[in-house]
Amino acid sequence: MLNNKLTATILAFTFLISGFLQAQAQKAGSPFKGVINYTVTYPDAQLDASQLAMMPKTVKVTLNGNKARIDINMPSMSQIVLLDSDQKSTIMLFEMAGNKVALKPNKKGNNTKEPVVVVTAETKDIAGFTCKKAEINFGDEKSKGSPIVVYFTEAIGNNKIFYDNEYRTLPGIPLEFYYKMQGMSMLLTATSIEKGKVSNRDFEVPSDYKEMTPDELRQMFGGGK
């Protein structure tokens, strides 16, 4: 059984990734249909070697119009996040120690501050695409002094899937971005982009998964409420 600290870290990463991928509300345009593969590194992680070894090294994102699927693989478990912007719903699928769990996270209130995206002149080549650097703030001096930095591309189409977070006004698909949570800094960088057909079954919850609440999942790991 995973210890409480490592369990909390893994769950935090899962909620973090789902939060980011709910974030980005694209302008009208052709949605991307295909797969984006990312590597995950932890430049400033406050984790010991054993905890870091349990964290994911890759993330696979499958997009199809208003739906997204995020596959996160770790040594101890596999996780899938299903997003539907029409329904504004998120479902997380966990498979661990012989258990298959479908989790619906507690809903958060909308961020009332509209993100301000400042596209800079700086660019970077990522996964074969020239990406623009953007800095995101919320109009106050603190966030302007420490903006969220992301590299994105408009070359593969706009998505209509992401909503309700600081990336919702970003005018393109992020191919490299930092995210911090509980002192842990994570860097996701796209390594390959595959356009093409995806199956509707990829975005469905399998019938052998049991629905649980976040508290029930934590109790499964011995973490309590």
Secondary structure, 3 states (H helix, E strand, C coil): CCCHHHHHHHHHHHHHHHHHHCCCCCCCCCCCEEEEEEEEECCCCCCCHHHHHHCCCEEEEEEECCEEEEEEECCCCEEEEEEECCCCEEEEEEEECCEEEEECCCCCCCCCCCCEEEEEEEEEEECCEEEEEEEEECCCHHHHHCCEEEEEECCCCCCCCCCCCCCCCCCCEEEEEEEEECCEEEEEEEEEEEECCCCHHHHCCCCCCEEECHHHHHHHCCCCC
